[in-house]
Amino acid sequence: MPTHYSGTRAEMRTLDTFIKLTRCTNSLFTRLTERNTLGDITPSQFAVLESLFHLGSMTQGEVSTKVLKSGSNMTTVIDNLERDGLVRRERDAKDRRVIHVHLTGAGTNKLEAVLPGHIAALVNEFSVLSASEQQTLAELCKKLGKGKESK
């Protein structure tokens, strides 16, 4: 559904594109949720586990930045992951304000259990696009995500 906003061509084109991008993302997440690709963890918990798995231990602030979530949201997500034994926190010895987050063995096992199915579902969903279209989409998303700093 295009925008019903009456403005300049640039405004209407931009709003229409934004609506399509948002609906696409929401639709994709809905289909992945319906497939239950993440099992009993939330997308935010998955993002934290995946970041720690691939990048290693980080401070809680670094995790928040990597997964694009607010600090307060990240506290709740990490609280729940810690409660379930999937991560552990450790205060920095030199600066007690800094909290390091580490993936536990159970966290690694959880991620390794859900990752293959999640990737398979993503490959299936993205198969409506050719390899070239996927590459173009990736480049455009990266450019848009960086904003004016990408020029």
Steps between C-alpha positions, in 0.01 A plus 500: 500500500657828397496804721187715510709801597479788256833671477787546264598215269810440712292486821244262352770276344693492827193419711389231254846342509513518880158334528609219267826450688322489836229263378760275341699477822192444715366237260833316494523499880141376524570208266816410691306514827232273352774253407631519858857516373631629834326254729450641847724806467400844379653673197685736737637208702605330177679816387694517828597132488603523136710813564680339792547177305659669199678794665585365846438659837409868502392763744128540543522836322680344204235228474230768504672685216554183293136389519360854467302494824478753780702447816188455713357242257834321492505476880168313493606273214830413668326454838281234339789334320697492824199360689485217243874432529577602141731791588689616806595849607826603654593840639823648371774477764632849422170679447205350688256702287592288197324166464635232267257249350623149422329218313472183710523146372121478521475821297729359233296179490174695472631712213646201317164324534290780348742663254487239220118500488486879516750533216309242293177697551674823397645338188150377414344844556767679298475251213231723344793726408779404263856501628555831322185651653608385847839666450337822380256498792787444744696792354197730504411407858858563609502837326166602651604371842812716500307807391677808370833379638508243215529764227 
